[in-house]
């Protein structure tokens, strides 16, 4: 190999942000369960508070274990900073609330996780932040929804529930033509399958609970700043983002874009958002997520390989009406997925079982290996039947408006031997059809 | 803070404090393809500890307008003009890499106005390899990658810069990319050409009488410690400090050691 090169993905997964502990030599990242940190003297205390020195003051704002995780995800995504928070929802809220407030507007994909949909449609609206939802595949809809008070465009890299592949380069161009950032939820793809900053996105967040942690053991969220968006230029052109470009009385009159040319967003998110909203991550959870990330590349390869086999199996099964996975030619984003997601389209997908709601219930209840629960991205395979859980009160005719049928199943394919998964699904499909 | 220098807007970060004519002044000068923000921690600390701070954006860099200057001598003249405009009669100059050459040349041209000289990641001659120079001219992203990789020694910087949770490598890469975006006129090549062509280092060093600090990363691959020898021998009264676990990006890789060393040196 010739010439200088950056460390590869797996190397970063193991080492980025982590050095042997300076006081003990511990090679694994220690869990720093401490709320606060002793100052060397009054001057150091004051300079830490005033961002004249780098260091830890109080674990709501930063913590050594969390910092390793934050610096690692920043390295894996190719960003300038990460912020570890209590959940994916907290990451989304922190990302938007750093630049949006009462009177602001967001343009969002309508293909979103239900929690994100709720946050935008109802909760943030209550605080004066309005959202216009658009079809993520309709570029004119994105463009036409932008208003003078719009602060960001937002979508998932793989949308819910149909795995709409976000055309990041095109949507990013629309955002940037209007001096707006594009924020994406990259939970389903992880930086192993897709690096949104390389394609034009500016802010990324993850529910780290899912594939990053990978073992269903910890709730956490990660917000990553790409350092790509020029907030100062946008401010000068449009007057937006005074939050970052004018003196902030809430932090010593600091102008964040003067402090950091490329990381102003992260400075404010940490110094205001973590400080005031307080949705910090427990160092215990940061440790669990770090353990997961160490093997992220290995696991994602296996997740995708297993998923491809399960998808092929289901697509050919007579009890299955349809399978939605972007690697199938029948998926509307088949061609786009080949370009943006050559390593795979993740391990979460939906299929429609033939039959009614009861058939779906029989299917779920007959599975032995798949766990029936409300999560995705675990090492163990998971299943949920929306019509009998998240949407159980919704009449059949209304389900279809959400892209769901009474037989829709969402699977999250784990790391088990795939033959065992297929055997489990075979049994379930047989039981489901027995009552038909 | 904005000034008008040579008919162009010139931006200086003042560390969050207004200039006070009664206070001593420290001027921070960044290196190639950088801006004032590489000094974020050090400059802010000085500004809150009894000093005026001017962390400059050189012409064509960051928020300062105008074309990038093509030789170190012109950059030094620009800096003197900035001090005139800001009505700063005397200052300590702190320069990194290309900025260290500007500080040195400024000292030679206006030695009565330089109280102390701090040269970080410096070398003379500051040769830039043909490979890097050509990359800067023809493939700027490749040059950015080369410099970013060669300037850092680790994948884990503690306590990181400008604070925990930030990626030093990522921040450095994005800053250089931002400079390219702001000024697409081969900024990196212009800066490197100026470093490479600077031929007045020995003569300038021979005029330096003020207290001088050489602050060098032990693992610096861009300006290795031995490359400081020419200047440190001529400025024999200078003090040399070598930093452990540190490459060329001293201010971010060892932000605490850099700040502590600078502050101790400047405040005496």
Interface residues (C-beta under 8 A of the other chain):
Chain A: X3 X4 X5 X6 X7 X11 X12 X15 X16 X17 X18 X19 X22 X46 X47 X50 X51 X52 X53 X54 X55 X56 X62 X63 X64 X66 X67 X68 X70 X71 X74 X75 X78 X79 X80 X81 X82 X83 X84 X226 X227 X228 X230 X232 X252 X253 X254 X258 X259 X260 X261 X262 X263 X266 X267 X270
Chain B: X13 X16 X35 X36 X37 X40 X41 X44 X45 X48 X62 X63 X145 X146 X149 X150 X154 X155 X156 X157 X158 X159 X160 X161 X162 X163 X164 X165 X166 X167 X169 X170 X171 X174 X175 X177 X178 X181 X255 X256 X259
